[in-house]
Amino acid sequence: MTAGHDTAVVRHRIIVRGAVQGVGFRPFVHGLARELGLAGYVSNDTGGVVAEIEGDPARVRAFRDRLISHAPPLAVVSSVSHRRVPALGAGDFTIRPSRQGRGRTRVPPDAALCATCLAELTDPADRRFRHPFITCVHCGPRFTIVTGLPYDRATTTMAPFALCARCAGEYADPADRRFHAQPVACPECGPRLRLEGGQPPATAEAALARARALLARGAILAVKGIGGYHLACDATDEDAVARLREAKDRGMKPFAVMAADLATARALAPVTAAEARLLAGPRAPVVLLRRPDGFAAGVHLAAGVAPGAPDLGVMLPYSPLHRLLFGLPGDPPGPRVLVMTSANRPGEPIVTDDGRARTDLAPLCDARLAHDRPIHVPCDDSVVRVRADGSVLPLRRSRGYVPDPVPLPFEVPSVLAVGGDLKNAFCLARGRSAWLSQHIGDLGDLATAAAFDRAVAHLGELTGIRPGLLAADLHPRYRSAAWARDHAAGRPLRLVQHHHAHIAAAMADAGLDGTTPVIGVAFDGTGYGDDGAVWGGEIMLADYTGYRRLAHLAYVPLPGGDAAVRNPCRTALAHLRAAGLDRETDLPAVAACGERERHLVERQLERGIACVPTSSMGRLFDAVASLTGVCHRAGHEAQAAVGLEARAAPAMAGCGRPYAFGFHDAPHGGPRILDPAPVLRAVTEDLRAKVPTGVVAARFHHAVAGAVTAACEAARQATGVSAVALTGGVFVNRLLEDACTHALRAGGFTVVRHRAVPCGDGGLALGQALVAARSQGSAPAVAGGEGGDHVPGGARQSGRY
């Protein structure tokens, strides 16, 4: 095509920003320009995709229109700008080499195996038949293999693998699906699969066959996935599951499972249309599926897979290696459901390094299915729950979602918010975008702290953000806050109260700009309060600039702090004592403690020894779980609450009268008090009357929802605000979130719920970042030291509050 020098010819320079690198955007632009007979070029740079197009004005307009409407499946276009430039009389359309440099870009998340690659993987006539690393521009690893910018093969962990002639031809052919697909490879030139442990098979196909046979015989296999190693075993094999649980020191924490296909997933639990789309979509997270009473499971899992849990975490094979692990037609039959859990020792990050896998995982597995493509960025599987209305609540935002940015409701300066100490994820933000990191984990372990350091550096490199402002939790002993102090380097550090950050995260998640405040209901296990107490049952009036504590759960001494968290029966004793109720051994929680332990706890409570006051709703759930005999000793976080939810689920619709909290003014003014004593009294009466545990648990859930509604109604009358944000880790409980949402909406409230970031501490950093940004120039800040404005009594005043 020759554009010529016709005066009707125009040339436009177009810049496309968003997730437009590594998703086939340049080939798409090339094909579109060729189809419309336009000249020019397209190129990647560190800011996105740049194109100049030249030709007939009508065709140039058509090009601009179709640039968004016909974009590749994985592309997310955040903005398109264009301006007219002088025509050059260019005669063709070319793809130019990427421009080097530093800047802000959007590397796409890792994407699950696409249908076209799956068809090739299973086609004996295709040259990539059974190739464990098949990929194209529409699927495969992205974020976990990126080492730098711009996103090209040379800046990924695929750089050492020289393309063979056929792959090089596909990579260079603009008409090919693998044009500039950076992870492209084939059996001749790509990464090599191997089975370690015993005599290694000679070929990748033999390694897979042996791995499948090992799983069928009850072995535990370490499998190198996209973002790290998994430990896998047959989910229907009681002995294998029990052995894996013991090896990982897992306690009673549920395992996630990988089902061979959607039909198999439906045999494990009912799957809604929204859940099916997520399971089979490009993000491919673990989806929590509810297993109702009476469901006739077509596949009977080992009892140790998810003991006592109301939900089953299910995912589908999202990589070609996972798909081959289940076998292709004609292969010997093997397990159709595998336990698939992160490969790590307790408290440590997921293993990605092959050397560490050989040493650290040796005690945990019988063999390792590995390969020689390095994983540059550890990335655990994401976990989500789908609500009844089809909306999604992320519980762990990681593989498949990171590093997609979260849009912000207002402009912010460059800020780094370091999140919390548990379920840590940090946040980098600038302008109208925030980048939450992948799930880092609990920062109590040195290896996890080192992983935090590497992740901050990597995400900073990808986004080009050099933060001039830091934000951290108010807790004086949080490791994340200590990291921020140590790395402040003269920059202001803003300390944000834990539950204020939760509410701000919920507001940002809903796109609220803070022009008007919300009533924030922040329920979780632990958060440092302004008065030094452990908060966690909070009703606040809040925006991004400040908050006022309107109501909270009554303080109860927490005997031994973390010891009480691990032993819900001790928390139950504290709640019974605070409520003025007897502690007789006919109550399961009292009997579970034993005489010596009861004496110790009673002395602690009498003398106030190591007893921090807490308003935590999470601890109240623990107490009721122990009172009802559901859980006295917790081997993992939220075990007691999850067990209580499981018992309540079948009885929610027909449990009769709910219990009711007391609701009264504080003795000396200040926030109103939600008093659990009447609820605890009713619980003990029902238990002694032999009311079924499920009914008691359901009545308690309804009581909490009733208390939330009453507190919000009082807040509305006092403030005129009718928008309520539900946030904090307690709202992972779908029964409670549903009950609160239903009651509040029936009362005329607008309910704000999380949809893009977790309601627990995995979303905390987003709220910290926005509070820090909005308070810049008004709230006190510290640089590398202790600080923060503590207001006795828990009523921090700022802005209109």
Buried (B, 14 or more C-beta within 10 A) or exposed (E): BEBEEEEEBBBBBBBBBBBBBBBBBBBBBBBBBBEBEBBBBBBBBBBBBBBBBBBBEEBBEBBBEBBEEEBBEBBBBBEBEBEEEEBBBBEEBEBBEBEEEEBBBBBBBBBBBBEEBBEBBBEEEBEBBBBBBBBBBBBBBBBBBBBBBBBBBEBBBBBEBEBBEEBEEBBEEBEBBBBBBBBBBBBEBBBBBBBBBEEEBEEBBEBBBBBBEBBBEBBBBBBBBBBBBBBBBBBBBBEBBBBBBEBBEBEBBBBBBBBBBBEBBBBBBEBBEBBBBBBBBBBBBBBBBBBEEEEEEEBEBBEBBBBBBBBBBBBBBBBBBBBBBBBBEEEEEBBBBBBBBBBBBEBBBBBBBBEBBBEBBEEBBBBBBBBBBBBBBBBBBBBBBBBEEEEBBBBBBBBBBBBBBBEBBBEBBBBBBBBBBBBBBBBBBBBBBBBBBBBBBBBEBEBBBEBBEBBBEBBBBBBBBEBEBBBBBBBEEBBBBBBBBEBBEEBBBBBBBBBBBBBBBBBBBBEBEBEEBBBBBBBBBBBBBBBEBBBBBBBBBBBBBBBBBBBBBBBBBBBBBEBBBBBBBBBBBBBBBBBEBEBEEEBBBBBBBEEEBBEBBBEBBEEEEEBBBBBBBBBBBBBBBBBBBBBBBBEBBBBBBBBBBBBBBBBBEEBEEBBBBBBEEEEEEBBBBBBBBBBBBBBBEBBEEEBBBBBBBBBBBBBBBBBBBBBBBBBBEEEEBBBBBBBBBBBBBBBBBBBBBBBBEEBEBBBBBBBBBBBBBBBBBBBBBBBBBBBBEEBEBBEBEEBBBBEEBBBBEBBEB
